[in-house]
Amino acid sequence: MLLTKFVRNATALGGLAILVAGCAESKASTASPPAPIVVVATVVQRDVPLYIEALGSLDGYVNADIRARVRGILAGQSYQDGSTVKAGQLLFTIDRAEYRIAVNSARAALARAETALAHTKANLARRTNLGAAKVVSQQEVEDAEAAARDAEDQVRAAKAQLGQAELNLSYTEIRSPVGGLAGLAQVRTGNLVGQDGPTLLTTVSQVNPMRVSFPMSEGDYLKAAERLKRLDGRDLAWAEKQFVAMKTGKPESTVEGVLDLILSDGTMYPLQGLIVAVNRQVDTTTGTIQLQALFPNPDNLLRPGQYGRVRIRRTDAGANALLVPEKALLQVQGSYSLAVIGPDNKVTLRRVEVGPVAGISRIIASGVSVGERVVAEGVQKVSDGMTVSPQVLAALQTPGPAAAPPAQH
């Protein structure tokens, strides 16, 4: 009897314990999850330089193909591959033997023609005197005159042949028409050149200054058209004068069309360039117009065939701009929103109007105010009205002017 009562009491107590544990688990499951931690940034206001960037291709100001203009065996190379050469410097020599023979033969032919001319002129003089005395007929006098004229033509033809022979002989010494960097030789000593046409031997490029070609969108061109009109009259002499002024920091160095060059490794080329020409038409396939600029290259760091990004300062908006990190923007069907965090740490999704990109930041035209906090990282996981736990990371703050990378369009 006592044992049965004890078992009943134990069973009741066990059931009560299970019921209490179940109630505790139910309360734990209905408790609110902790507020998610998000990285925030503050909307800042400052002056931002804005730029147009484009991919540019580098080429020598002048690229002279050095070719063999006469047929023959390449007898020698007089420069070192890849070295700097001067205008008029001897680069290659073609075997000259047959061309010397041709010159000597042409000189002999000219001497014979000149001897024949002297003889016909003397004969003409005699025939003329005899004709005046009625000793010979008028026909013989006219024949002597025709022979003299033919002899003069023969002399002129012999002189032309001699000139051609001497010109061919001069072509056996191949000199550089410009000063600059000479490329690797395409043909080596002992090879036959000029057999089927002018053989390319090497190329000499004038690399100081360098020519940089790059496209500009039609929209950007129209914005800059008034400034680009001032390019008329720009040439190499003008650019070199401006380069000196820019290096010394004189007031006359303030000119339109100054641009920077960012090399393929991300470094900024230390010298600025100048736009000197705009192409005559817009490319209908790309909607861009081609521009050319010159960059000083005193150390030959820039080489033909390189690529780099040119950067041109814009003149439009950028003063007192509101900035947020680019990653803070939420884009849906062409519209932009920001997750703005209120004083109570609640999120409000707010539509904004955006401006140009400025480095890792974006200019906001309207929709937020300076000092407001926005979600800079994790914007995809927040929703309107959600309470968050904001965490500010200095490394993700909108950078100041000194730390900002090159701004883009």
Rosetta blueprint (number, residue, H / E / L):
1 M L
2 L H
3 L H
4 T H
5 K H
6 F H
7 V H
8 R H
9 N H
10 A H
11 T H
12 A H
13 L H
14 G H
15 G H
16 L H
17 A H
18 I H
19 L H
20 V H
21 A H
22 G H
23 C H
24 A H
25 E H
26 S H
27 K H
28 A H
29 S H
30 T H
31 A L
32 S L
33 P L
34 P L
35 A L
36 P L
37 I E
38 V E
39 V E
40 V E
41 A E
42 T E
43 V L
44 V E
45 Q E
46 R E
47 D L
48 V L
49 P L
50 L L
51 Y E
52 I E
53 E E
54 A E
55 L E
56 G E
57 S E
58 L E
59 D E
60 G E
61 Y E
62 V E
63 N E
64 A E
65 D E
66 I E
67 R E
68 A E
69 R L
70 V L
71 R L
72 G E
73 I E
74 L E
75 A E
76 G E
77 Q E
78 S L
79 Y L
80 Q L
81 D L
82 G L
83 S L
84 T E
85 V E
86 K L
87 A L
88 G L
89 Q L
90 L E
91 L E
92 F E
93 T E
94 I E
95 D L
96 R L
97 A H
98 E H
99 Y H
100 R H
101 I H
102 A H
103 V H
104 N H
105 S H
106 A H
107 R H
108 A H
109 A H
110 L H
111 A H
112 R H
113 A H
114 E H
115 T H
116 A H
117 L H
118 A H
119 H H
120 T H
121 K H
122 A H
123 N H
124 L H
125 A H
126 R H
127 R H
128 T H
129 N H
130 L H
131 G H
132 A H
133 A L
134 K L
135 V L
136 V L
137 S L
138 Q H
139 Q H
140 E H
141 V H
142 E H
143 D H
144 A H
145 E H
146 A H
147 A H
148 A H
149 R H
150 D H
151 A H
152 E H
153 D H
154 Q H
155 V H
156 R H
157 A H
158 A H
159 K H
160 A H
161 Q H
162 L H
163 G H
164 Q H
165 A H
166 E H
167 L H
168 N H
169 L H
170 S H
171 Y H
172 T L
173 E E
174 I E
175 R E
176 S L
177 P L
178 V L
179 G L
180 G E
181 L E
182 A E
183 G L
184 L L
185 A L
186 Q L
187 V L
188 R L
189 T L
190 G L
191 N L
192 L E
193 V E
194 G L
195 Q L
196 D L
197 G L
198 P L
199 T E
200 L E
201 L E
202 T E
203 T E
204 V E
205 S E
206 Q E
207 V E
208 N E
209 P E
210 M E
211 R E
212 V E
213 S E
214 F E
215 P E
216 M E
217 S E
218 E H
219 G H
220 D H
221 Y H
222 L H
223 K H
224 A H
225 A H
226 E H
227 R H
228 L H
229 K H
230 R H
231 L H
232 D L
233 G L
234 R L
235 D L
236 L H
237 A H
238 W H
239 A H
240 E H
241 K H
242 Q H
243 F H
244 V H
245 A H
246 M H
247 K H
248 T H
249 G L
250 K L
251 P H
252 E H
253 S H
254 T L
255 V L
256 E L
257 G L
258 V E
259 L E
260 D E
261 L E
262 I E
263 L E
264 S L
265 D L
266 G L
267 T L
268 M E
269 Y L
270 P L
271 L L
272 Q L
273 G E
274 L E
275 I E
276 V E
277 A E
278 V E
279 N E
280 R E
281 Q E
282 V E
283 D E
284 T L
285 T L
286 T L
287 G L
288 T E
289 I E
290 Q E
291 L E
292 Q E
293 A E
294 L E
295 F E
296 P L
297 N L
298 P L
299 D L
300 N L
301 L L
302 L L
303 R L
304 P L
305 G L
306 Q L
307 Y E
308 G E
309 R E
310 V E
311 R E
312 I E
313 R E
314 R L
315 T L
316 D L
317 A L
318 G L
319 A L
320 N L
321 A E
322 L E
323 L E
324 V E
325 P E
326 E H
327 K H
328 A H
329 L L
330 L E
331 Q E
332 V E
333 Q L
334 G L
335 S E
336 Y E
337 S E
338 L E
339 A E
340 V E
341 I E
342 G L
343 P L
344 D L
345 N L
346 K E
347 V E
348 T E
349 L E
350 R E
351 R E
352 V E
353 E E
354 V E
355 G E
356 P E
357 V E
358 A E
359 G L
360 I L
361 S E
362 R E
363 I E
364 I E
365 A E
366 S E
367 G L
368 V L
369 S L
370 V L
371 G L
372 E L
373 R E
374 V E
375 V E
376 A E
377 E E
378 G L
379 V H
380 Q H
381 K H
382 V L
383 S L
384 D L
385 G L
386 M L
387 T E
388 V L
389 S E
390 P E
391 Q E
392 V E
393 L L
394 A H
395 A H
396 L H
397 Q L
398 T L
399 P L
400 G L
401 P L
402 A L
403 A L
404 A L
405 P L
406 P L
407 A L
408 Q L
409 H L
